[in-house]
Amino acid sequence: MAKFTSLLLVATAAALATLSSAAPINPTPAVTAAASTSDENTIFSSSVKYTGKATWFTDSYGSCNEKWDGNSEPIVALNAHQMGAQAWGNPACGQKVRITNKANNKSVVARVVDKCPGDQCAWGSLDLSPAAFTKLGELATGILNIEWNYI
């Protein structure tokens, strides 16, 4: 038993030495506040089009740290995959997007004020205020196929 414990300690020490000499892992978030101008121009490029689903929600305060009236203002919650982990101060906050219903070609311009959780909004999808959603379709529809881009 003592020999096994000694071997286990030697193996653990060797593994820790290997880990401590390895380069640190630096994950890159989808959107960062420290992005350079060229990075922001790429991220928020009006020429890049996204496709996904539009849903609607009623709330009045979100991850961009501001209040809004979704019944009168066309606002949007960007999906968490594209917004990234950062909340307040996120460069996506305040950006305007043009959203088009692919079924009827109706469109609306809305402002990003919140983040839609990753388990509720897939990449490319947006959660819209009732004021934005009704410009594209009926609330009773619930989900629309959309295309959108930053403007």
PyMOL commands that set and color helices and strands:
alter all, ss='L'
color gray80, all
select helices_A, chain A and resi 2-21+37-43+80-83+130-136+139-141
alter helices_A, ss='H'
color red, helices_A
select strands_A, chain A and resi 50-56+75-79+96-101+107-116+126-128+144-150
alter strands_A, ss='S'
color yellow, strands_A
deselect
rebuild
show_as cartoon
